[in-house]
Each structure stands twice: as C-alpha cells, then as structure tokens.
Amino acid sequence: MEKPTKKPNNPNFSSGPCAKRPGWKIENLINANTGRSHRSGEAKLKLKLVIDKSKEMLNLPNDYVVGILPGSDTGALEASLWSLLGLKGVDILAWENFGKDWIKDVLNQLQLSNLNIHDVNYGDFPDLTKVNFKNDVIFTWNGTTSGVKVPDSNWIPDDREGLTICDATSAIFAMPIDYSKCDVLTWSWQKVLGGEAAHGMIAMSPKALNRLEEHSPKWPIPKLFRIADNNKIIKGIFEGSTINTPSMICVEDALDGLNWAKENGGLEFLLETSKKSFDIIYNWIENNDWVTFLSNNKSKEYLSNTSITFKICEDWYLSKNEDDQKLIVKQICKILSEENIAYDINGYTKAPPSFRVWGGGTVEPHNIKLLLPWLEWAYIKVKGSYA
C-alpha cells in the first residue's frame, strides 16, 4: 500500500480531553473573568449561563436541576454516590474501567453490604434482565474505555423504586438519552463539547432531590461531595455558586463550546456529526478483515459512536501475547503521531490492546475519513517488520 498524501487538518482524536471545536482559538477566551472572585456577580453570571445553556441545549425536563461540581465527571458522579446512597440496596453495572471504579467506591469506600455487582470483561455487556430496580442502580451510558454503550433505555422501568445514577460523560450531547429514565446524570466539560477539564456537571430529577432531603448517609461526606447539608439542598450549586474555586478560563471555554454548538444547530447537529464519524469507521471495519470492534456484540446499538474502539484480529497478531500486542499497537500509534496524523488513539491503559478514536461533535467527519488510510498504511508497515 502506498503512503497516503492527504492528512487530517486536526490530528486530535483523544477521548479526553477531546478535540476543541473547529475554528477554536485561545483568543476566544479573552472575555474570561480572570483575576475575579468566582463569587462576584459577573463570574456567577457566567457559571449560571453554563448551567442554563446546558439544560436548554439538552432539553432536560423543567423540573430537573443542573449544577457544577469539582473534579470533572468523576467528582460529580462520586458526589452523587456519597450523597444519595445508603437508603436502599445497590445494583451496579460495569463493563469498563470507570464502572469498575464505581464498584470500588461502593464496595470498599462506602462499604455497602446489600450490593449486586454486574461486572463483565472489556468487550462484554451485562445481562440487563438481572438488574433489580428495587435498589438504586448505577451505570455508565457509554463505556468510554471499551467502546460499548447501553443499547437504549427500555430496560429501565418507569415505576422503579430506587434511583438510577448514570455516568453520561461520553454520551451526553452525542447520544439520544431518555432523561426520564435517569434520576442523576453526570458529565464533564472536556468530552463532547471539547471544553477544558476541571469541573463536572450534574443533573438531578425531583426524585433524586427528595432523596437528599429525606435521607442522611451514615458516612461522613467530604465538602467537595456535599450537595446537601443537614437534609437541606445546597441550592447555590444549581445557581452558579460552586463548592470550590473554578477556573474562569475553563468556564469561558465551556460557554464557547455551547455557543458554537447552538450556532450550528444545537443538539441535533452534535448527534448527527457523531453519527457520521461512527458510520465512516463502521463501514471501514466492515470492509477490512484485519480489524474488528472491541465489543463482542457487533450490533450498532451496542457500539459507541464517541469512543470508537477497535482491535487487530489477524492470526499473526492474535498469536502474540498481550504485551507484544500492546507493543504493536503502540508502534502503529507512534508512527501516526510522528506523521502528525493522529494523536492519542492508543486504547485505554487497562483495556485490551486496541485503538480508540474519538468521534464526538467537535471532530469533523472528514478528518476521520482521512485518518483511516493512514491507519491501514501504518498497520501494514508495522506488520511487515514482524514478517
């Protein structure tokens, strides 16, 4: 295969922090309230704008509240666990790294005993028919490190007794979500809209808010996780008063991403852009027998359209041990990085050897299309060195 000539105009395909929006420049952030207190009226207005614009673009129900929390999606998700759990038993689903981290939180840190763990290997997906909705249920909508997502929300009953707590960070703004099936949703600025990291966001249903007012967890709640105090909701969190000091540059960047998305068609634009990128890779994999999705279920409804994860499947490669496979993938990724074609597409460290290409709304599909011939060229080049 001849070396391709056309290169992507943006080689950033990392799954977090993700590519900035097309046309982004540092000058876009010139109006950030730097040097000002985040408690000032001007800064709080910017923080409230992030909340309001996010809720509006997502078309969240009017009775859901949205807030900003420290620690990116991890902080927001853990704040919900520490603040809400303990009244009921817990079912927790995990099929990739972050879901497995939430298991550690609930099992080792909060030490809950009435616990059903639905934990499977990378590439697999839990049996949803075994989930007990009398309990609180914790799950990720999209497995960022495995490229496997929930197929839909039909498995979640409307008359559930417990809360549903959803880590939606690499799904929200990119996948249709039935919010009525999620009592808590968490995400970060650094994913689909390409914002800077640091703070996360949380959306909570009336049912989740009632839990905060009716239930006092038996464990101490660190200040950074405290959404309620003495069974009173800390309303400021949902009005632009953050628990700790946010970077106002990051706040300005979050607003820039939201404004860009709205100018280009809002949520539908983001959903369609991600779908286009996924379809390009899906069709490419269908036509290349040396590569396959990491997911063992190849049905489209289980395949992530943001953290698009795939692996080499030829016999010469499969005959190698995992360390050698990781080395081969690393060599391919190094070539692509040195050619300024693709940065940061090596699979997650704890995942099986694989490639992971971000296909969120800030990635232009034509750049995905230009990446793939280079990926095949680099693969053939590395394969030849093992002949």
C-alpha positions as CSV (number, residue, x, y, z in Angstrom):
1,M,0.0,0.0,0.0
2,E,1.4,3.4,-0.9
3,K,1.7,6.1,1.7
4,P,-1.3,8.4,1.7
5,T,-0.8,12.0,1.0
6,K,-3.8,13.8,2.4
7,K,-3.7,14.5,6.2
8,P,-6.4,15.4,8.6
9,N,-6.4,19.1,9.3
10,N,-6.8,18.3,13.0
11,P,-4.9,15.2,14.3
12,N,-6.5,15.4,17.8
13,F,-8.6,12.2,18.3
14,S,-8.1,11.8,22.1
15,S,-11.1,10.5,24.1
16,G,-10.5,13.1,26.8
17,P,-9.6,15.9,26.9
18,C,-11.2,15.9,23.4
19,A,-10.6,18.0,20.3
20,K,-11.5,21.7,20.5
21,R,-14.3,22.8,18.2
22,P,-13.4,23.6,14.6
23,G,-12.1,27.2,14.4
24,W,-11.2,27.4,18.1
25,K,-8.5,29.9,19.1
26,I,-7.2,30.9,22.5
27,E,-8.4,34.4,21.7
28,N,-11.9,33.2,22.1
29,L,-11.4,33.3,25.8
30,I,-10.4,36.9,26.0
31,N,-13.5,37.8,28.0
32,A,-12.9,35.3,30.8
33,N,-13.3,36.8,34.2
34,T,-9.7,36.1,35.2
35,G,-8.5,37.7,38.4
36,R,-12.0,38.0,39.7
37,S,-13.6,36.1,42.5
38,H,-15.9,33.3,41.4
39,R,-18.3,34.7,43.9
40,S,-18.5,38.1,42.1
41,G,-21.7,38.9,40.3
42,E,-20.1,38.8,36.9
43,A,-18.4,35.4,37.5
44,K,-21.6,33.8,39.0
45,L,-23.5,35.0,35.9
46,K,-21.1,33.1,33.7
47,L,-21.4,30.0,35.8
48,K,-25.2,30.2,35.7
49,L,-25.0,30.7,31.9
50,V,-23.2,27.4,31.6
51,I,-25.9,25.7,33.7
52,D,-28.8,27.3,31.8
53,K,-27.3,26.8,28.3
54,S,-26.5,23.2,29.0
55,K,-30.0,22.5,30.3
56,E,-31.6,24.3,27.3
57,M,-29.4,22.6,24.7
58,L,-30.0,19.1,26.2
59,N,-33.7,19.9,26.5
60,L,-33.7,18.5,30.1
61,P,-37.1,18.4,31.9
62,N,-38.0,21.7,33.5
63,D,-38.2,20.1,37.0
64,Y,-34.6,18.7,36.7
65,V,-31.9,20.9,38.3
66,V,-28.4,21.3,36.9
67,G,-25.3,22.1,38.9
68,I,-21.5,22.5,38.5
69,L,-19.3,20.3,40.7
70,P,-15.5,20.0,41.1
71,G,-13.4,17.1,39.9
72,S,-14.8,16.6,36.4
73,D,-17.3,13.8,35.8
74,T,-15.5,11.7,38.4
75,G,-16.2,14.3,41.1
76,A,-19.8,14.8,40.0
77,L,-20.5,11.0,40.0
78,E,-18.8,10.4,43.3
79,A,-20.7,13.3,44.9
80,S,-24.0,11.6,43.9
81,L,-22.8,8.3,45.4
82,W,-21.7,9.8,48.7
83,S,-24.8,12.0,49.0
84,L,-27.6,9.6,47.8
85,L,-26.7,6.0,48.6
86,G,-27.4,4.0,51.7
87,L,-31.2,4.1,51.9
88,K,-31.6,1.1,49.6
89,G,-29.5,-1.7,48.2
90,V,-27.4,-1.0,45.1
91,D,-27.1,-2.7,41.7
92,I,-24.0,-1.6,39.9
93,L,-23.1,-2.3,36.3
94,A,-19.6,-2.3,35.0
95,W,-18.1,-3.3,31.6
96,E,-15.1,-1.0,31.5
97,N,-12.7,0.9,33.7
98,F,-14.9,3.7,35.2
99,G,-17.8,1.4,36.0
100,K,-15.3,-0.8,37.8
101,D,-14.1,2.2,39.7
102,W,-17.6,2.9,40.9
103,I,-17.7,-0.7,42.2
104,K,-14.6,0.1,44.3
105,D,-16.3,3.2,45.7
106,V,-19.4,1.4,46.7
107,L,-17.8,-1.8,47.9
108,N,-14.6,-0.6,49.5
109,Q,-15.2,3.0,50.5
110,L,-18.9,3.2,51.3
111,Q,-18.8,-0.5,52.3
112,L,-22.5,-1.2,51.4
113,S,-23.5,-4.8,52.0
114,N,-26.7,-5.1,50.1
115,L,-25.0,-5.0,46.8
116,N,-25.5,-6.7,43.4
117,I,-22.5,-6.4,41.1
118,H,-22.9,-6.9,37.4
119,D,-19.3,-6.9,36.3
120,V,-18.1,-8.2,33.0
121,N,-14.9,-8.1,30.9
122,Y,-14.0,-5.5,28.4
123,G,-15.9,-6.1,25.2
124,D,-18.8,-7.8,27.0
125,F,-22.0,-6.3,28.3
126,P,-24.0,-7.2,31.4
127,D,-27.3,-9.0,31.4
128,L,-29.8,-6.2,31.9
129,T,-32.7,-8.6,32.8
130,K,-30.9,-9.3,36.1
131,V,-30.9,-5.7,37.4
132,N,-33.1,-5.2,40.5
133,F,-34.8,-1.9,40.3
134,K,-36.0,-2.1,43.9
135,N,-32.4,-1.0,44.5
136,D,-30.5,2.1,43.4
137,V,-28.9,1.4,40.1
138,I,-25.5,2.8,38.9
139,F,-24.4,2.5,35.3
140,T,-22.4,4.3,32.6
141,W,-24.4,5.1,29.4
142,N,-21.3,4.8,27.3
143,G,-18.2,2.7,28.3
144,T,-15.6,5.2,27.4
145,T,-12.7,2.8,27.7
146,S,-14.3,-0.2,26.0
147,G,-16.4,1.4,23.2
148,V,-19.6,-0.4,24.4
149,K,-22.7,1.5,25.2
150,V,-26.2,0.7,26.5
151,P,-28.4,-0.1,23.6
152,D,-31.4,2.0,24.8
153,S,-33.3,2.9,28.0
154,N,-36.1,0.4,27.6
155,W,-34.6,-1.9,30.3
156,I,-35.2,0.8,32.9
157,P,-38.8,0.7,34.2
158,D,-40.8,3.9,34.8
159,D,-42.1,2.5,38.2
160,R,-38.7,1.7,39.6
161,E,-38.3,2.0,43.4
162,G,-34.7,3.1,43.5
163,L,-32.8,5.9,41.9
164,T,-30.9,5.5,38.6
165,I,-27.5,7.1,38.7
166,C,-25.9,7.5,35.2
167,D,-22.4,8.4,34.3
168,A,-23.1,10.0,31.0
169,T,-19.9,11.8,30.4
170,S,-19.0,10.5,26.9
171,A,-22.6,10.0,25.9
172,I,-24.4,13.2,26.7
173,F,-24.5,15.7,23.7
174,A,-23.7,12.8,21.4
175,M,-26.3,10.0,22.1
176,P,-30.1,10.2,22.5
177,I,-30.9,9.8,26.2
178,D,-34.3,9.4,27.7
179,Y,-33.8,11.6,30.7
180,S,-37.0,10.3,32.4
181,K,-35.1,7.0,33.0
182,C,-32.2,8.7,34.7
183,D,-32.6,10.3,38.1
184,V,-29.0,11.5,38.1
185,L,-26.8,12.3,35.1
186,T,-23.2,13.4,35.3
187,W,-20.7,14.7,32.7
188,S,-17.7,16.9,32.2
189,W,-16.8,19.9,30.1
190,Q,-13.9,18.0,28.4
191,K,-15.8,15.5,26.4
192,V,-18.3,16.1,23.5
193,L,-18.1,19.9,23.5
194,G,-14.3,19.9,23.8
195,G,-14.1,22.1,26.8
196,E,-11.2,22.3,29.3
197,A,-11.2,19.9,32.2
198,A,-11.5,20.6,36.0
199,H,-15.2,20.8,36.7
200,G,-18.1,18.4,36.1
201,M,-21.9,18.8,35.9
202,I,-24.8,17.0,37.5
203,A,-28.5,16.9,36.5
204,M,-30.9,15.6,39.2
205,S,-34.6,14.7,39.0
206,P,-37.2,15.6,41.6
207,K,-36.9,12.0,42.9
208,A,-33.2,12.5,43.5
209,L,-33.7,15.8,45.2
210,N,-36.3,14.3,47.5
211,R,-33.7,11.7,48.5
212,L,-31.3,14.4,49.5
213,E,-33.9,15.9,51.8
214,E,-35.2,12.6,53.3
215,H,-32.0,10.6,53.7
216,S,-28.9,11.2,55.7
217,P,-26.0,8.9,54.8
218,K,-24.3,7.2,57.7
219,W,-20.8,8.1,56.4
220,P,-19.0,11.5,56.5
221,I,-19.4,13.4,53.3
222,P,-16.3,15.4,52.2
223,K,-17.1,19.1,51.4
224,L,-16.3,18.6,47.7
225,F,-19.1,15.9,47.5
226,R,-21.6,17.8,49.7
227,I,-24.8,18.5,47.7
228,A,-27.0,18.9,50.8
229,D,-26.3,19.9,54.4
230,N,-28.5,18.6,57.2
231,N,-31.0,17.4,54.6
232,K,-31.3,20.8,53.0
233,I,-30.2,21.0,49.4
234,I,-27.4,23.5,48.8
235,K,-29.3,25.5,46.2
236,G,-26.3,27.6,45.3
237,I,-24.7,24.7,43.5
238,F,-27.5,24.9,41.0
239,E,-27.4,28.7,40.7
240,G,-23.7,29.3,39.9
241,S,-22.2,29.1,43.4
242,T,-19.6,26.4,43.1
243,I,-18.3,24.4,46.1
244,N,-14.7,25.3,45.3
245,T,-13.0,27.8,43.0
246,P,-13.4,27.1,39.3
247,S,-11.1,28.3,36.6
248,M,-12.9,31.2,34.9
249,I,-10.9,30.4,31.8
250,C,-12.4,26.9,31.7
251,V,-15.9,28.5,32.3
252,E,-15.4,30.8,29.3
253,D,-14.3,27.8,27.2
254,A,-17.4,25.9,28.3
255,L,-19.6,28.8,27.1
256,D,-17.6,29.0,23.9
257,G,-18.4,25.3,23.1
258,L,-22.1,25.7,24.0
259,N,-22.4,28.8,21.8
260,W,-20.7,27.2,18.9
261,A,-22.9,24.1,19.1
262,K,-26.1,26.3,19.2
263,E,-24.9,28.4,16.2
264,N,-24.5,25.2,14.2
265,G,-27.9,23.5,15.1
266,G,-27.6,22.5,18.7
267,L,-28.1,19.0,20.0
268,E,-29.3,17.6,16.6
269,F,-26.1,18.9,15.0
270,L,-23.9,17.3,17.6
271,L,-25.8,14.0,17.4
272,E,-25.6,13.9,13.6
273,T,-21.9,14.8,13.5
274,S,-21.0,12.0,15.8
275,K,-23.2,9.5,13.9
276,K,-21.4,10.5,10.6
277,S,-18.0,9.8,12.2
278,F,-19.1,6.5,13.6
279,D,-20.6,5.4,10.3
280,I,-17.4,6.1,8.5
281,I,-15.4,3.9,10.9
282,Y,-18.1,1.2,11.0
283,N,-18.2,0.9,7.2
284,W,-14.4,0.8,7.1
285,I,-14.2,-2.0,9.6
286,E,-16.9,-3.9,7.7
287,N,-14.6,-3.7,4.6
288,N,-11.3,-4.6,6.3
289,D,-10.8,-8.1,7.7
290,W,-7.7,-7.2,9.7
291,V,-9.7,-5.1,12.2
292,T,-12.8,-5.5,14.3
293,F,-14.6,-3.7,17.1
294,L,-13.5,-4.4,20.7
295,S,-17.2,-5.1,21.6
296,N,-18.1,-8.7,21.3
297,N,-21.6,-7.6,20.3
298,K,-21.2,-6.1,16.8
299,S,-24.8,-4.7,16.7
300,K,-24.7,-1.0,16.1
301,E,-26.8,-0.2,19.1
302,Y,-24.1,-1.5,21.4
303,L,-21.2,0.2,19.7
304,S,-20.1,3.6,20.9
305,N,-20.2,6.4,18.4
306,T,-17.9,8.6,20.5
307,S,-15.1,6.5,22.0
308,I,-14.9,4.2,18.9
309,T,-12.8,1.3,20.0
310,F,-11.5,-1.4,17.7
311,K,-8.7,-4.0,17.6
312,I,-6.5,-6.0,15.2
313,C,-7.9,-9.5,14.5
314,E,-5.4,-11.2,12.1
315,D,-3.9,-14.5,13.1
316,W,-0.3,-13.4,13.1
317,Y,-1.2,-10.7,15.6
318,L,-3.5,-12.9,17.8
319,S,-0.7,-15.5,18.1
320,K,1.3,-12.9,20.1
321,N,1.0,-12.5,23.9
322,E,-0.8,-9.4,25.2
323,D,2.4,-7.5,25.9
324,D,3.6,-8.0,22.3
325,Q,0.1,-7.0,21.1
326,K,0.3,-3.8,23.1
327,L,3.7,-3.0,21.7
328,I,2.4,-3.5,18.1
329,V,-0.5,-1.1,18.7
330,K,1.9,1.4,20.4
331,Q,4.2,1.2,17.3
332,I,1.4,2.0,15.0
333,C,0.2,4.9,17.1
334,K,3.8,6.2,17.3
335,I,4.0,6.3,13.5
336,L,0.7,8.1,13.2
337,S,1.8,10.6,15.9
338,E,5.1,11.3,14.3
339,E,3.4,11.8,10.9
340,N,1.0,14.3,12.6
341,I,-1.9,12.2,11.5
342,A,-3.4,11.1,14.9
343,Y,-2.6,11.8,18.4
344,D,-3.6,9.8,21.5
345,I,-5.6,7.0,19.8
346,N,-3.9,4.1,21.7
347,G,-6.6,2.2,23.7
348,Y,-7.1,2.9,27.4
349,T,-4.2,1.6,29.5
350,K,-6.2,-1.0,31.4
351,A,-8.2,-2.1,28.3
352,P,-7.1,-4.9,25.9
353,P,-4.7,-3.8,23.2
354,S,-6.8,-1.6,20.9
355,F,-7.3,1.7,19.1
356,R,-9.7,4.3,20.3
357,V,-10.7,7.2,18.1
358,W,-12.9,9.9,19.4
359,G,-16.0,10.7,17.3
360,G,-17.7,13.4,19.3
361,G,-19.3,16.6,17.9
362,T,-16.1,18.6,17.7
363,V,-14.4,16.1,15.4
364,E,-15.1,16.8,11.8
365,P,-16.1,13.5,10.0
366,H,-13.9,14.3,7.0
367,N,-10.9,14.1,9.3
368,I,-12.0,10.6,10.4
369,K,-12.2,9.7,6.8
370,L,-8.7,10.9,6.1
371,L,-7.3,9.2,9.2
372,L,-8.3,5.6,8.2
373,P,-6.0,5.1,5.1
374,W,-3.1,6.3,7.3
375,L,-4.1,3.8,10.0
376,E,-4.1,1.0,7.5
377,W,-0.8,2.1,6.0
378,A,0.9,2.2,9.4
379,Y,-0.5,-1.2,10.3
380,I,0.9,-2.7,7.1
381,K,4.2,-1.1,7.8
382,V,4.5,-2.5,11.3
383,K,3.1,-5.9,10.2
384,G,5.9,-6.1,7.7
385,S,8.6,-5.6,10.4
386,Y,7.3,-8.8,12.1
387,A,7.4,-10.9,8.9
